[in-house]
């Protein structure tokens, strides 16, 4: 997974892996999932899209539990 992230760059030029590593450890996993989902869907990799997708993923997970 680190290799996938190291190949992705956010709109501001920051490496996705570095972005995830800069986050609080509690939110890293959902951020990784959100980045990969945004990338798969062709969404721009910026903080707004990543945060929005992360919230969406968290909502979906909480519904299933």
Protein Blocks (a to p, Z undefined) as FASTA:
>chain_A
ZZmmmmpccfkopafklmmmmpcfklmmmmmmmmmmmmmnopacdfklmmmmmmmmmmmm
mmmZZ
